[in-house]
């Protein structure tokens, strides 16, 4: 028998949706309200792209993480136009496993991550793309993590910065 719980809220988020828990926030950056059509991969460009902001009220600081899902450059272009001024984040989960379609220098320059994480395993597509990997490394001020080499990547934040957990 299916139990219905009244306290569970269901959202159908699109760009601009924001959810706050205390001073912390999750902002939906993509997909655009009108899903992209006619792009390289329609399903990838409707991926939910999030910015998570953790706030430290004692020090009056905050730090962000961008979770890029499988979104591709066509969707990132819309995100840059709509949210470019709030894209900077210290932590980036690289979109589309580091594929050549998942990011470009303009996106990385707007985010300016300290850490980047590429979620990737053995695959027939050659992800991460070697040129894209070089681009990510060039735009990441700290370290680039890869799940195929580093295993599970866990980060914690105190609202000042993100730190990898061993």
N, C-alpha and C positions, 0 to 999 in steps of 0.2 A: 504494500500500500504506500502510495506517495504521500509524504508529509509536506505540507505547505507551511513555510515559516514566513511570517509577516515582516520580520526584521531584516530580511535579505532584500537589498535593493538591486535592481538590474538596470544597467546603463547600456546604451548603444552610442558610445562616444564617437565623436569626430573632431576634427581640428577645432580648437578653442575650448573644449570641455576641460574643466578643472575640478579636481577633488582635493579637499584639504582635510588633514587630520592634525588638529592643533595648529602649529606653525609650519608643519611640513606640507608639501603639496605635490600632486601629480598633475601635470598639464599634458593634454593630448595635443601633439604637434601635427599629426597626420593619422589617417588620411584626410584629404580635403573633404568638405561637406559633399561635394559632387565627386564621387569616385572617378579616378582616371580611367579612361578608355583608350584603346588603340596604342598602348605603350608596349614596351618589350615584354613585360609580364604583368598583365592586369592584376592577378591575384597578389603578387608581391607588392605592387604599388598601392594596394589597399591595406597593407600591414599597419598595425597600430604602433605609431612612433610616440614614445613618451619622454617627458623630461621630469625627473624626480628631483625635488629640491628639499634638502635637509637643512633645518635652521638651528643655529645655536643661539638661543635668546640671551644667554649670559654674556656672550662676546659680541652679540649683534652682528653675526655673520651667517652666511649660508653657502652651501656647495651643491652643485648639481651633477646629475648623471643623465645622459641621453641613451635611451634604449632603442636602437634602430630597427629591430625585428628584421624582416626580409625586404624592407623598402628599397627602392632603386632610385637612380639619379632623377628620373622624371618626377617622382614624388618629392624628392629632396628639393628640387627646384621650386616647387610650390611652397614647401616648408620654409625655404630661405626667404621667399617673398613675404610670406605671412608672419613668420616668427623669427626672422634673422636677428633681430635685436636681442632676443632672449636665448639664443642657441648656445652661448658659451657654457661649457660644463667641464668639470675636472675629470670626469669618467665617461668613456664612450664604449658602449657595446656596439661594435662595428656591424653595420647592416649586411645582410646577404652573404655571410660567411667570408667576407673579404673578397667577393667576386669583383670583376671589372665593372659590373653594372651597379654595384651597391654604394659606391661613394666616389667623390672626386675631390680635387684640391680646394674648391670653393666651399664645400661642406666642411671639410676638415679645418680650413682656415677660420670659419665662423665658430666652430665648436672649441678649437684650441685645447684638446684634452691633455691632461697630465698622464693619464693611463688610458690605454685602449685594450679592449678584450675582443678577440675574434673567436666565436664559437664555431669550431670546425673539427671534423674528423676525417677519416679516410673517405674519399669521395671520387667519383669518376669525372668531376668537373675541373679538378685541379685547384680547388679553393684552398687557401687564399691565392688569388692571382699574384704572381711575383711582382709585377709593376705596382699593383694596388698596395701590396704589403710594403714596398719601399715608400710609397706615398704616405701611408699611415704612419710608418716609423718616422718620416721626416716631419710630420705635423704633431707628433706626440712628444711632449717635453720630457716625460718620464719613460715608462716601460710599456711595451706592447706584449700582452699575454695572449697565448693561444691554447685553447683547450686540448688540442691534439698533442701539444708538447708539455703543457703545464698542468693538465688535468683540470679539475673543477676550480674555478676562479671565484673566490669569495672576497668581497670588500665590505668594510664597515666605515661609517662616517660619524663624526662627532659634531657635524654642522660647520666645521672649519675646513676639513679636507676629507678625502677618501683614502683609505689605507688598505692594501692587500693583507689578507689574513693568511698566515701560513697553514 
